Amino acid sequence: MLRHLPQVGDPRILLDAASRDDAAVWQLDDGRALVATVDFFTPVVDDARTWGRIAAANALSDLYATGATPLFALSLVGWPRESLPMELLGEVMQGLADVATAARCPILGGHSVDALEPHVGLVALGEAPPDRLLTNATARPGDLLVLTKPLGTGILTTALKRGLRTERELAEAVTSMTTLNAGGMRAALAAGLRCATDVTGFGLLGHLGNILRGSGVGARLWLEAVPRFAGVLELAAEGVVPGGTRRNLAAVPVTWAADVAEPERLLLADAQTSGGLLLAVAPSQLDSLLAGLAAEGTLARAVIGECTGHAGQLTVTRTP
């Protein structure tokens, strides 16, 4: 879709759609760059306020994946006013505000439209030093890959929609989806990293693929090292998988080890909501990064693979 946009040859544009990075970046002056992103989606849980909290954390994640500190946000709402009460929308907005307040990112306004299905999200603006941006294009052969949240939210929320899990049973996943990636960003910047993305709708494989294309490297993933929520492989084996996850799996060329089963492949392609950061780190920086992530209390600090010199080639094995 984005290929239809005209190319803009302005030297102040540091990141745009062509790089497949997480946000657009416009350089204001030598020391400041404006970072902008937008994200919205339909409900993934039943509780309205929780949905709002997840939507805010998900939208702000793209700022953190670029190394930006949030400034302010605008809300985006599509609401079926004839079938859902406006009081319910008020609860959603309170959830947005909960997380935005925690991120010190005030919501200053927004826009709403009538819609057949409810949608909610944010336009989020942030600021970063131009020389300390996190991007898709700075991984190097030999870098290790670190993930800061478990996988499986797409599978679990699909189970919720099908009545196979309760929202209480998704408590761990909800905690993950409402947790900001600010701590992971701070740890990455403190360790001197320059390559990051967040794992959201295209799944781990899709977002790693953006790093491979942007950086001109390959990668090996180690399945057993990838953190996951309890029960997701069993659900995937039963066919409880969102359509987006199956599309992700079909879209990314991967060389699979023979002992990696279909449910495990689906997990690596699972379309995440408000997933963790995927970081590329030089071995010499790994201890500093892991110590920083531990100090920040990130939900996972897993070394899940490594970058290689085989540009564009993605291989998945069970162990290193």
Secondary structure, 3 states (H helix, E strand, C coil): CHHHCCCCCCCCEEECHHHCCCCEEEEEECCEEEEEEEEEECCCCCCHHHHHHHHHHHHHHHHHCCCCEEEEEEEEEEECCCCCCHHHHHHHHHHHHHHHHHCCCCEEEEEEEECCCCEEEEEEEEEECHHHCCECCCCCCCCEEEECCCECHHHHHHHHHCCCCCCHHHHHHHHHHCCCCHHHHHHHHHCCCCEEEECCCCHHHHHHHHHHHHHCCEEEEEHHHCCECCCHHHHHHCCCCCHHHHHHHHHCCCEECCCCCHHHHHHHHCCCCCCCEEEEECHHHHHHHHHHHHHHCCCCCEEEEEEECCCCCEEEECCC
